[in-house]
Amino acid sequence: MPWEGITSRAKRKLVLRIGKVTRSLGPKWEDYVIARLVFAFVLSAMPSISIACSMAAPMDFHDILLADVVVSGTVHRYEIVDVGAKGPLPNYARIELRVADVYKGEVGGRMLAITWDNSTFGEPEDFPRDKVFIFALRSSETPMLPLRGPSATVLPTPESDLMTILQAPCAGAFIFEQNGPVGRAIEMIFDGEGDQKTEINVLSEYLRMNGKGGIY
């Protein structure tokens, strides 16, 4: 039966039942499953919003060519913006980056403010400060990446004057550790040598075979 067709009382019983079953699988799994069910239960009471993603979608690495800006840097400031009082919209993250390198596009200085509205399932409460990451970004004027999964809730860019992290609905965010294999491949793709599309095809095949993608 679809989630929307279950009564509120049955939903509560289902959450409790799943919670008991998942305790045997370990605390992390239990927390994840219960969080997903509670999230679905809360959203089902809001007629203007559907469940964000019924299932995760694969990342299409070719999408990185659609980014307006690709940079590496460290996270200087990270905060969750609570918009609950303004209506039934999800929270999002506001991030201030200390830019190290610019691989594509232009930024107006070494400090760059961006947003992130994670389309898979919320944003982490905090973000590592001790590692260099590569971020692919799009402006609010650039269309969102196409839907990669069977369904998703598509919402506008949180702050129109800031760039946001590139991410197709229900797929992973374009955030990668600079020193990881994907990060090093991105540096090669944007180094001005070789054929970008060929290098991206090779990287896409690597990701497909190894089940790797962004860190979120």
N, C-alpha and C positions, 0 to 999 in steps of 0.2 A: 504494500500500500504506500503511495506517495506520502512524504512527510506532511504535506498540507492537509491530507485527508485524515490525519490522526487527531483525536480529541486532545485537549490540554491535559486532562487527567492521564490519558494513556501515554502522552509524551513524558510526563514526570515519572511514571512507572518505568518507562523504557530507559530513561537516563539512570535511574537507580539500579536497574537490572544490569545494564552494561557496565556500570561502575563496579558492581560486585564481581562480574566475570573478569574484568581486566586487571583486578588487583593481583591475580595469580601470574600475570605477565610482567609485573614490575611497575614501579612508581612512574617512570617516564611514560610508558605506554598508557597507563591508567589516566594520567593527567591529560595526555593528548586526546584520547578518545572522549573523555568526559567534557573537555573544553569544546571539542567540535560539536558534541550533541547539545550542550548548553547554548552555544552560539547559534545553532540552527533553531533551537527552541525560542530564543529571544527574538531572532529575526522573523520567525513565522508569525509573531504577533504584530509585525509592522507591515501593513498592506503595501506600502510603497517600495519595499526592498525585498529582493529574493535572496536565497542563500548564495554567498559569494561564489563558491566553486563546488560543484558536485564531485569533481575529481581533478587531480593535478594534470596539467598538460605539459608535453615536452617543450623544452626550449629550442627555438630555431635560431641557431647562432648567426645565420645570415642577416638577422634583424639588426645586428650591431652596425651594419652599414647605414641604417636609417637613423642612427643617433646624430643629434646636432653637435654634441660635445662628448669626447672621451678623455678622461683625465685619470691620473693616479694621485693619491694623497692619503693623508691620515684624517681621522675624524677628530675635530677640535671640540665640537659641541654637538650633543644629541639630545633631543627632547621629544616627548610624545605630546602632540597637540590634541587636547580633549575638546571635541566639537559637539559633544552630546547635548549640551544645552541649546544648541542652535538648530537642532532637528535630527531626524533619524539617519545621520551620516556617520560613517566609521571614523575613528581617530586616524591620525596619520603622523609621520615623523618629520620634524624639521631638523636638518643636519647642516652644520657648518664645517666645510672641508678646508684643510690646509693643503693647497695644491702643490704637488711636486713636479709633475710633468703633464703636458697637454699633448695628446696624440692626434686629436681632431678638433676642429673648431677653435673658438676664441673665448677666453674668460677675462673678466675685467680686474684681474689682480690675483694675489696668492690666496686670498680667503674667498670662498665661494659658498653661498647659501643655497641649499636645494631642499626639495621635499621628497617624501617617499610614502606612497599609499600602496602597501603590499597587497596584491590582488589574490594571494593564495590564502593566507590566514593571519592577518594582523602583523604588526611590527614587533620586533624584540624590544624588551624594556630598556636595553642599553646596547651599545655597540663598542667593539674592541677599539681601544685607543693606541695600542702598541704595535699595530701592523699597518703596512701600506696596502691599500686596496685600489683596484681599478674600477671606476664607475662610468658607465655609459648613460648619457643623459639626453632628454628631449625637452624642447621648450613647450609651453602651453599651446602655442600656435601649430605645432607639429601634430598630426593625427596620431592617436593611440595605435599601437601595434594591433594587428588583426587577432581575432579570437582563435586560440589554439586548442581549446577544449570544447566539450559539448554545450556548456552553458556557463554564464558568468554575469555578475553585476558590474556594469560599466559605469563608472562615476567620473565626474570632471576632475581636472587637475586641481589639487587643493588650493594652491596659491598661484594665480595666473602670472604674477610677476617673477616667479622663480622657476628654474628648470626642475624637472623631476626625474627620478631614476627610470631608465628604460625597462619596461616589463610588459609582456603580453598578458592579457587577462588569464589567470589561472596557471601561468607558467612562471619559471624562476626569474628573479630579478637579475639584471646585468651588473652584478657586483662580484668581483673576483680578487683573490689575493694576488698581489703583484708577483710574488716570488713562486707562485704555484705554476703548474704546467699550462693552465689556461691563460694566466696572466702573462707569462712569457710569450705565448703564442700571439696574444693581442698586440704586444709590443712589436712583434715581427710583422703582423698584418698592417700596422700603421707606420712602419719605418720607411716607407717610400720605395722599397726594393721588392722585386718580385711582383706576382699577380695576386691582388687581394682576393679575388673570387676563388682562385685555385687554393690559396692558403686557408681560406675559410672552409672550403669543401673538405680539406684534410682535417682541420680542427673539428668540424661537425662530425666526421666519421669517428674521430677519436672519442668525442663526447658520447656518441651513440654506443660505441663498443665498451666504454668504461663506466657508463652510467653517471657521468659527471656533468655539472652545470654550475650555476652560480651558488654562492654559499647560502642563499635564502630562496 
